[in-house]
């Protein structure tokens, strides 16, 4: 028969039993005390040092996992002293803990898409789960999988071996397969909150905001000035890159979630911001940047000079677009390449790309430049328009200043400077200007703007100067960006708005993550494998029509490509107690920066993948193997700072039970299935 004891923890009377530790009594009453090294199957050890508590009349802090509770004891687990001690203990553990909490590809994605996760699911043939994971962050993967400039691939560590994973093509593969199987997948709509949010702009940012709002149970109403939803995805990207019928399927899926769409409704003309504020609980401004930046040179007001966005929009709307026989496109971004290639398809005899730097400095994707050249676009590098020449009000030619490269600017790009006395004139019928986009601010004058003419929105909360009005995407702060950035901002803004609607305090706290740098030498042992190339139509065929040029990966190609993934991010991240506590206690382990141990990854325990550099020496695996399993295969090797866990017994005694991986709090030990590490619920 046990003896009952009573103690006070955080001013609460708690009942325990004689022989129980403070930690055990606290858990019994739902009071959380962090620990990494405790498990009921093994004897008390107290190695991690983060379960410390204060006990009344005891001068030093005590470890809750190793201190027996006593009748009448008064315990406090939340004092400043306790917090600081736990924080320091965690910082010391992290100072010799290396790895990647999240993969570089995910960190590089503006929408924080779990690239590693869905690539792994595709590798396993779990295509349905892959599209669900993609749509957790990207509501429009059919579109984004075709047009995104994939910063994830630029960060992919596989390029240290040979070439990055074709992450974009794999996203398109999963989305196309989902489409082929029937209606596109959409997330479940949350229970209604009775709140309704107005969204001004039906582009990638606005549509994504509506999608994420519906998941939370809020109603969403989207107003857009154009005849159809889609924004720049519909009117700024040519059909050959993104078929509008495919985009519409995704938009239809969002509408089926209960989102209301109002097209041909322009802010400032058909509805005012004040009217929307009066009718809705919050307003999201996601209008995009629909006005083209001008050249600022004589003759730019001649007929035949047109902005790139205006040109692409007119083509999509099937308006009569006269371009003549010779066309020049000014600019070096993706919009410039889209305009060049569209002009080719409209039948121009000669299409020039005018750019003041060289092709090496062009911001356009390399594949866009290559394919434009294959289709006959003539690149005139190191030239800059200084005058548009006309006759009877029509464009006839453009004077180009010859340029040369100079020193790097503040962004690291080489500047271009005029070469005195050197010019060139080319005859043209149309000049398309794609050197930038800006906000059309009609109807939004009440919102404070930057000196660049963009809406000022807090970078964390997306709040404007008007209460309850939030702004995202190309119309804000730094201006036009890629579609995936607007999607990422939409998701974060919805999280903020959800708290705003619930009148919850909004706190923005940066997430602590462990990151590492790798070199080619670190991955020299990896076997080189060819990257999957997106199959596409030949140039002599594709340049004559607007049919989609990319054909998509086959299932065999997709799975083979997905299996090239190095799985850089920790597979135990979502179960890792170390990173959970690190964020709870606002750690700064850089204060203890110094020498770090390094041991190669090993598969020397049956059924277990071992990454010693993640180990924090809690000793759980060693003690469980000895005390619970009775094998004693693992041991602590070395002394002091050099100590590490290593097989120390007869490996023939290992029963492949995987218990050592089950209790590991940091992902240093992971269960293996068919040669791959897999996360376990703990």
C-alpha positions in Angstrom: 0.0 0.0 0.0 1.4 3.4 -1.0 1.6 6.5 1.2 -0.1 9.5 -0.2 1.7 12.8 -0.1 0.6 16.4 -0.8 2.8 19.1 -2.3 2.4 22.5 -4.0 3.6 23.0 -7.5 3.2 26.4 -9.1 0.6 27.4 -6.3 -1.5 24.2 -7.1 -2.0 21.5 -4.5 -0.9 18.2 -6.0 -1.3 14.7 -4.7 1.4 12.1 -5.2 2.7 8.9 -3.8 5.8 8.3 -1.7 8.6 7.2 -3.9 7.6 9.4 -6.9 9.8 12.1 -8.2 8.8 15.8 -8.6 8.6 15.2 -12.3 6.3 12.2 -12.0 3.9 14.1 -9.7 3.9 17.2 -12.0 3.1 15.0 -15.0 0.3 13.4 -13.1 -1.3 16.8 -12.7 -0.6 18.0 -16.3 2.2 20.3 -15.3 4.9 20.3 -18.0 8.6 20.1 -17.0 11.0 19.7 -19.9 13.4 16.7 -20.0 15.4 14.9 -22.6 16.9 12.0 -20.6 14.0 10.6 -18.6 12.1 7.4 -19.5 10.1 5.2 -17.1 11.8 2.0 -18.3 15.2 3.0 -17.0 16.8 4.2 -13.8 17.0 7.9 -13.0 20.0 9.5 -14.6 19.5 13.3 -14.7 22.0 14.0 -17.4 20.4 16.7 -19.6 19.9 19.3 -16.8 16.9 21.0 -18.2 14.3 19.7 -15.7 15.5 21.9 -12.9 13.0 23.4 -10.5 13.1 25.6 -7.4 12.0 24.1 -4.0 11.2 26.4 -1.2 14.0 26.6 1.5 16.4 24.8 -0.8 19.1 27.2 -2.0 20.1 25.3 -5.1 18.0 24.2 -8.1 17.0 20.6 -8.1 16.5 18.2 -11.0 12.9 17.2 -11.0 13.6 13.8 -12.6 16.0 12.8 -9.9 14.5 14.5 -6.8 11.9 12.6 -4.7 8.7 14.5 -3.9 8.0 15.0 -0.2 4.9 15.8 1.7 4.6 19.6 2.2 7.1 20.4 -0.5 6.6 23.7 -2.3 7.9 23.6 -5.9 8.1 26.4 -8.5 8.9 25.4 -12.1 8.5 28.9 -13.7 10.8 31.3 -12.0 13.3 33.5 -13.9 16.1 31.6 -12.3 14.7 28.2 -13.6 14.1 29.7 -17.0 17.7 31.0 -17.3 19.2 27.8 -16.1 17.2 25.7 -18.6 18.1 28.1 -21.3 21.8 27.8 -20.5 21.6 24.0 -20.4 19.9 23.9 -23.8 22.5 26.3 -25.2 25.3 24.0 -24.0 23.7 21.0 -25.6 23.1 22.8 -28.9 26.7 24.1 -29.0 27.8 20.5 -30.0 24.7 19.5 -31.9 25.0 19.8 -35.7 22.7 19.0 -38.5 19.8 20.6 -40.5 16.5 20.9 -38.8 15.0 21.8 -42.2 16.3 21.1 -45.6 17.9 24.1 -47.5 15.3 23.7 -50.2 12.5 24.4 -47.8 14.3 27.3 -46.2 14.8 28.8 -49.6 11.1 28.5 -50.6 9.2 31.8 -49.9 6.2 29.6 -49.1 8.2 27.3 -46.9 7.0 24.3 -48.9 8.2 20.9 -47.6 10.1 20.1 -50.7 12.0 17.2 -49.1 8.8 15.8 -47.8 6.9 15.6 -51.0 9.9 14.6 -53.0 10.3 11.7 -50.6 6.6 10.7 -51.0 7.0 10.7 -54.8 10.1 8.5 -54.4 7.9 6.0 -52.4 5.1 6.2 -54.9 2.8 8.0 -52.5 1.5 10.5 -55.0 -1.8 11.3 -53.2 0.1 12.2 -50.0 2.6 14.2 -52.0 -0.1 16.5 -53.4 -1.7 16.9 -50.0 1.7 18.0 -48.5 2.3 20.4 -51.4 -1.2 21.9 -51.0 -0.5 22.5 -47.3 1.5 25.5 -48.6 0.7 26.0 -52.3 -3.0 26.0 -53.3 -2.0 26.3 -57.0 0.6 23.6 -57.7 -0.5 23.0 -61.3 0.4 26.6 -62.1 3.4 27.0 -59.7 4.8 23.7 -60.9 5.0 25.2 -64.3 6.2 28.8 -63.8 8.1 29.1 -60.5 11.8 30.1 -60.9 12.4 27.5 -58.2 14.7 29.1 -55.6 14.5 25.7 -53.8 16.6 24.2 -56.6 19.2 27.0 -56.3 19.6 25.9 -52.6 19.5 22.2 -53.3 22.5 20.5 -51.8 22.6 17.8 -54.5 24.4 20.3 -56.7 27.5 19.7 -54.6 27.4 16.2 -56.1 26.4 17.1 -59.7 23.1 18.9 -60.2 20.1 19.9 -58.0 16.9 17.8 -57.8 14.3 18.7 -60.4 12.0 19.9 -57.6 9.8 22.0 -59.9 9.2 19.2 -62.4 8.3 16.8 -59.5 5.8 19.3 -58.2 4.2 19.5 -61.7 4.3 15.7 -61.9 2.3 15.3 -58.6 -0.2 18.0 -59.5 -0.7 16.7 -63.1 -1.3 13.2 -61.8 -3.8 14.6 -59.3 -5.6 16.4 -62.1 -5.6 13.3 -64.3 -7.2 11.3 -61.5 -10.3 13.6 -61.3 -11.1 16.7 -59.4 -8.1 18.4 -58.0 -7.4 17.9 -54.3 -8.5 20.7 -52.0 -8.1 20.8 -48.2 -11.1 20.4 -45.9 -13.0 23.6 -45.0 -12.9 24.4 -41.3 -16.0 24.8 -39.1 -17.6 28.2 -39.8 -16.4 31.1 -37.6 -19.0 33.5 -38.9 -16.2 35.9 -40.0 -16.0 37.2 -43.6 -12.9 38.7 -45.2 -12.7 40.7 -48.4 -9.8 40.2 -50.7 -9.0 42.8 -53.4 -7.2 40.9 -56.2 -7.6 37.4 -57.6 -4.0 36.6 -58.4 -1.8 34.0 -56.7 -1.7 36.0 -53.4 -5.4 36.7 -53.3 -6.5 33.2 -54.3 -4.1 31.6 -51.8 -5.4 33.9 -49.0 -9.0 32.8 -49.8 -7.9 29.1 -49.7 -6.2 29.4 -46.3 -9.0 31.4 -44.8 -11.5 28.7 -45.8 -9.4 26.1 -44.1 -9.7 28.0 -40.9 -13.5 28.3 -41.3 -13.6 32.0 -42.3 -15.6 33.2 -45.3 -13.7 34.8 -48.2 -14.9 37.1 -51.0 -12.5 37.9 -53.8 -12.9 41.1 -56.0 -10.9 41.3 -59.2 -10.8 43.9 -62.0 -10.3 41.4 -64.7 -12.9 39.1 -66.5 -11.4 36.0 -64.9 -9.5 35.1 -61.7 -5.8 34.3 -61.8 -4.1 37.7 -61.9 -0.6 37.6 -63.4 -0.8 33.8 -63.6 -3.5 34.2 -66.2 -2.7 37.5 -67.8 1.0 37.8 -67.4 2.2 34.3 -68.3 1.8 33.0 -71.9 -0.4 30.0 -72.7 2.6 28.0 -73.9 4.0 28.0 -70.4 0.7 27.8 -68.4 -2.4 26.7 -70.2 -5.3 28.7 -68.8 -7.6 25.7 -68.7 -5.3 24.0 -66.2 -5.1 27.2 -64.1 -8.9 27.4 -64.2 -9.2 23.9 -62.7 -7.3 25.0 -59.7 -9.4 28.2 -59.4 -12.6 26.1 -59.7 -11.3 24.0 -56.8 -10.9 27.1 -54.6 -14.4 28.3 -55.5 -15.8 24.9 -54.6 -14.5 25.5 -51.1 -17.1 28.2 -50.7 -15.1 31.3 -51.9 -17.2 34.0 -53.6 -15.7 35.5 -56.7 -16.7 38.9 -58.2 -14.9 39.7 -61.5 -14.9 43.0 -63.5 -14.9 44.8 -60.2 -12.2 47.4 -59.8 -11.4 49.1 -56.6 -12.0 52.8 -56.8 -14.4 52.4 -59.7 -17.0 49.7 -58.7 -16.3 49.4 -55.0 -14.4 51.5 -52.5 -12.1 50.4 -49.7 -14.4 52.1 -47.2 -17.4 50.1 -48.4 -15.5 46.9 -48.0 -14.3 47.8 -44.5 -17.9 48.5 -43.6 -19.2 45.1 -44.8 -16.3 42.8 -43.8 -14.4 41.9 -40.7 -11.0 42.4 -42.4 -9.7 43.3 -45.9 -6.7 41.9 -47.7 -5.2 44.0 -50.5 -3.5 41.8 -53.1 -3.9 43.8 -56.2 -0.5 43.1 -57.8 1.6 45.5 -59.9 -0.2 46.0 -63.2 1.4 49.1 -64.6 4.6 48.9 -66.6 7.5 51.2 -65.8 8.4 53.5 -68.7 11.8 53.9 -70.4 12.2 57.6 -69.6 13.6 58.5 -73.0 12.4 60.6 -75.9 9.8 59.0 -78.1 8.4 56.5 -75.5 4.9 58.0 -76.1 4.8 56.9 -79.7 2.2 54.4 -80.9 3.9 51.0 -80.9 5.6 51.4 -77.6 3.8 49.1 -75.1 4.5 47.8 -71.6 5.3 44.2 -71.3 2.4 43.4 -68.9 0.0 45.3 -71.2 1.2 43.3 -74.2 0.9 39.9 -72.6 -2.5 40.8 -71.1 -3.8 42.0 -74.5 -2.7 38.7 -76.2 -4.4 36.6 -73.5 -7.6 38.6 -73.9 -7.4 38.0 -77.6 -7.5 41.7 -78.3 -6.1 42.6 -81.7 -2.4 43.0 -81.1 -0.5 44.5 -84.0 3.3 44.1 -83.7 4.5 44.3 -87.3 7.5 42.5 -88.7 10.2 43.7 -86.4 9.9 43.8 -82.6 12.3 44.8 -79.8 11.8 43.8 -76.2 13.7 45.8 -73.6 14.6 44.0 -70.3 16.3 40.8 -69.1 13.7 39.2 -66.8 11.2 36.4 -67.3 8.6 38.8 -68.5 11.0 40.0 -71.2 11.5 36.4 -72.3 7.8 35.8 -72.3 7.3 38.9 -74.5 10.0 37.8 -76.9 8.7 34.3 -77.3 5.1 35.5 -77.6 6.1 37.9 -80.4 7.8 35.0 -82.2 4.5 33.1 -82.0 2.5 36.1 -83.3 4.6 35.9 -86.5 7.3 38.6 -86.2 10.1 38.1 -88.7 12.7 39.5 -86.2 12.5 39.7 -82.4 15.3 41.5 -80.6 16.0 41.4 -76.9 17.7 44.6 -75.8 19.5 44.3 -72.4 22.1 46.7 -70.9 24.2 44.0 -69.4 25.2 40.5 -70.7 23.2 37.3 -70.6 25.2 36.2 -67.6 23.6 39.0 -65.6 20.1 38.4 -66.8 17.6 37.7 -64.0 15.5 35.5 -66.3 15.7 31.7 -65.8 18.5 30.2 -67.9 16.1 27.7 -69.5 13.9 30.7 -70.6 16.9 32.4 -72.3 18.1 29.1 -73.9 14.6 28.3 -75.3 14.1 31.9 -76.5 17.4 31.7 -78.5 16.3 28.3 -79.9 13.1 29.9 -81.1 15.0 32.6 -83.0 15.2 35.6 -80.6 18.2 37.8 -81.4 20.0 38.9 -78.2 21.5 42.4 -78.3 23.5 42.4 -75.1 25.2 45.6 -73.7 22.7 47.9 -75.4 20.3 50.4 -73.9 17.5 52.5 -75.6 18.2 56.3 -75.6 15.6 57.4 -78.1 12.6 55.9 -79.9 12.3 57.2 -83.4 9.0 57.6 -85.2 7.2 58.8 -88.2 3.6 60.1 -88.3 3.3 59.2 -84.6 4.3 55.6 -85.2 7.5 53.8 -84.0 10.0 53.3 -86.8 13.3 52.6 -85.0 15.2 52.7 -81.7 18.6 54.3 -81.0 20.7 52.1 -78.7 23.6 53.2 -76.6 26.4 50.7 -76.5 27.3 49.8 -72.9 30.1 48.1 -71.1 30.3 46.3 -67.7 31.6 48.2 -64.7 31.9 47.6 -61.0 29.4 45.6 -58.9 26.4 47.6 -57.5 25.0 47.3 -54.0 23.3 44.0 -55.0 26.5 42.6 -56.4 25.4 42.8 -60.0 27.9 44.4 -62.5 26.9 47.9 -63.4 26.7 48.9 -67.1 28.0 52.2 -68.3 27.8 53.9 -71.7 30.7 53.6 -74.2 31.2 57.2 -75.3 30.4 57.8 -79.0 29.1 54.3 -79.7 25.5 53.8 -80.8 23.4 51.5 -83.0 20.0 52.1 -84.5 17.6 49.2 -85.4 14.4 49.5 -87.4 11.4 48.2 -85.5 7.6 48.3 -85.7 6.9 47.6 -82.0 8.9 48.3 -78.8 7.9 46.3 -75.8 9.2 47.6 -72.4 9.7 45.0 -69.6 12.0 46.9 -67.2 9.7 46.8 -64.2 6.1 46.9 -62.9 4.4 49.2 -60.4 1.2 49.6 -58.5 -1.9 51.2 -60.0 -3.0 52.8 -56.7 -6.4 54.2 -57.8 -8.8 53.6 -55.0 -6.1 52.8 -52.5 -4.8 56.4 -51.9 -5.7 56.2 -48.2 -3.0 53.5 -47.7 0.4 54.9 -46.9 3.0 54.2 -49.6 6.7 54.1 -50.0 8.6 56.5 -52.2 8.5 53.8 -54.9 4.8 53.9 -54.9 4.1 50.6 -53.1 1.9 50.1 -50.2 3.6 50.1 -46.8 2.8 46.8 -45.0 4.5 45.5 -41.9 6.8 42.7 -43.0 5.6 40.4 -40.2 2.0 41.3 -39.6 1.1 42.7 -43.1 -0.9 45.4 -41.5 -1.2 48.7 -43.3 -1.8 52.1 -41.7 -5.6 51.4 -41.7 -6.8 49.1 -38.9 -8.2 45.8 -40.3 -6.6 46.3 -43.7 -3.7 44.0 -44.6 -1.6 44.0 -47.8 0.4 41.3 -49.5 2.2 40.6 -52.8 3.7 42.7 -55.6 1.9 45.9 -54.5 3.7 46.1 -51.2 7.1 47.3 -49.9 9.8 46.2 -52.3 7.5 45.7 -55.2 7.0 43.0 -57.8 8.3 39.5 -56.9 7.7 35.9 -58.0 4.3 34.3 -57.5 5.5 31.9 -54.8 6.4 34.9 -52.6 2.9 36.2 -52.8 1.6 32.7 -51.9 3.9 32.5 -48.9 2.8 36.0 -47.7 -0.8 35.0 -48.1 -0.4 32.1 -45.7 1.4 34.1 -43.1 -1.0 37.0 -43.4 -4.0 34.6 -42.9 -2.4 33.4 -39.7 -2.1 36.9 -38.5 -5.6 37.8 -39.5 -7.0 34.8 -37.8 -5.5 36.1 -34.5 -6.8 39.5 -35.3 -10.3 38.2 -35.7 -10.0 36.3 -32.4 -8.7 39.4 -30.7 -5.6 37.4 -29.7 -2.3 39.1 -28.9 0.0 38.9 -31.9 3.6 38.0 -31.1 6.2 37.5 -33.8 9.1 35.3 -32.6 11.8 34.1 -35.0 12.1 30.4 -35.1 15.4 28.9 -33.9 16.8 26.3 -36.3 20.0 24.3 -36.4 21.7 24.7 -39.8 24.9 23.4 -41.3 27.1 24.2 -44.2 28.2 21.4 -46.5 31.0 21.3 -49.1 31.7 19.1 -52.1 34.1 17.2 -49.9 31.3 16.3 -47.4 29.4 14.6 -50.2 32.2 13.2 -52.2 31.1 9.6 -51.3 27.7 10.1 -53.0 27.4 8.4 -56.4 26.8 10.8 -59.3 23.4 10.3 -61.0 22.1 12.3 -64.0 19.3 14.8 -63.3 16.0 14.3 -64.9 15.4 16.8 -67.7 12.0 18.1 -68.5 11.0 16.8 -71.9 9.7 19.5 -74.2 8.6 20.1 -77.8 11.3 21.0 -80.3 11.8 24.7 -81.1 10.8 24.5 -84.8 7.5 23.0 -83.8 6.6 24.9 -80.6 7.4 28.4 -81.9 4.5 28.3 -84.3 1.7 27.9 -81.7 0.8 28.6 -78.1 0.4 24.9 -77.1 2.2 23.9 -73.9 5.9 23.3 -74.6 6.8 21.1 -71.5 5.6 17.6 -71.6 6.1 16.5 -68.0 8.0 13.6 -66.4 6.9 10.0 -66.7 6.3 8.1 -63.5 9.5 6.2 -63.9 11.5 9.4 -64.4 9.8 11.1 -61.5 10.5 8.3 -59.0 14.1 8.0 -60.2 14.6 11.7 -59.9 13.0 11.8 -56.4 15.3 9.1 -55.2 18.3 11.4 -55.9 17.2 13.5 -52.9 19.8 13.6 -50.1 17.2 14.1 -47.4 19.1 16.9 -45.8 16.5 18.0 -43.4 16.1 16.1 -40.1 13.3 13.5 -40.5 12.8 13.7 -36.7 12.2 17.5 -36.8 8.5 17.4 -35.9 9.1 15.0 -33.0 12.4 16.5 -31.8 12.2 17.7 -28.2 15.5 19.5 -28.3 14.3 21.9 -31.0 10.9 22.3 -29.3 12.5 23.3 -26.1 15.1 25.5 -27.9 12.3 27.6 -29.3 10.4 27.7 -26.0 13.5 29.0 -24.2 14.8 31.5 -26.8 18.2 30.0 -27.0 21.4 31.6 -28.3 24.0 28.8 -28.4 26.4 31.0 -30.4 27.7 32.3 -27.1 29.3 28.9 -26.6 30.7 28.7 -30.1 33.9 26.7 -30.3 35.2 23.3 -31.2 32.6 20.7 -32.2 32.9 17.0 -32.4 32.4 15.3 -35.8 31.7 11.7 -36.5 30.5 10.2 -39.8 27.0 8.9 -40.2 26.8 5.2 -39.7 24.5 2.2 -40.3 26.3 -0.1 -37.9 23.2 -0.9 -35.7 20.7 -3.3 -37.4 17.7 -1.4 -38.5 19.0 2.0 -37.3 20.5 5.0 -39.0 22.9 6.8 -36.8 24.0 10.4 -37.0 26.4 10.9 -34.0 26.7 14.7 -34.6 23.1 15.1 -33.5 23.7 13.3 -30.2 23.5 15.3 -27.0 24.7 12.5 -24.7 21.5 12.1 -22.8 22.4 8.4 -22.5 18.8 7.1 -23.0 19.8 4.7 -25.8 22.7 3.3 -23.8 20.6 2.8 -20.6 17.6 1.4 -22.4 19.6 -1.1 -24.4 21.3 -2.3 -21.1 18.5 -2.0 -18.6 15.3 -2.7 -20.6 16.5 -4.8 -23.5 19.3 -6.5 -21.6 21.7 -6.4 -24.5 24.1 -3.7 -23.5 25.3 -3.1 -27.0 25.7 0.6 -26.9 28.2 2.5 -24.7 29.7 5.9 -24.0 33.2 6.0 -25.5 35.9 8.5 -24.6 36.1 11.0 -21.8 35.0 14.6 -21.2 34.2 16.7 -24.3 35.3 13.8 -26.6 32.7 11.4 -25.3 30.3 9.9 -27.9 27.9 7.0 -28.1 29.1 4.0 -30.1 28.4 0.2 -30.3 30.5 -1.3 -27.5 29.1 -4.8 -27.2 28.6 -7.9 -29.4 26.4 -6.8 -32.3 25.1 -10.4 -32.6 23.2 -9.7 -29.4 21.2 -6.9 -31.2 17.5 -8.0 -31.7 16.8 -5.2 -34.1 14.1 -3.9 -31.7 14.6 -0.3 -32.6 14.0 0.9 -29.0 17.2 3.0 -29.0 15.7 5.0 -32.0 12.3 5.2 -30.3 13.7 7.0 -27.3 16.3 9.3 -29.0 15.1 12.9 -28.4 17.1 14.5 -31.2 17.0 12.2 -34.3 20.6 11.0 -33.7 19.2 7.5 -34.0 16.5 6.8 -36.6 14.6 3.6 -37.4 15.5 2.3 -40.9 13.0 0.7 -43.3 14.3 -0.7 -46.5 17.5 1.3 -46.2 15.8 4.6 -45.4 15.5 6.4 -42.1 11.9 7.0 -41.1 10.5 9.2 -38.3 8.8 7.6 -35.3 6.0 9.0 -33.1 7.4 9.4 -29.6 
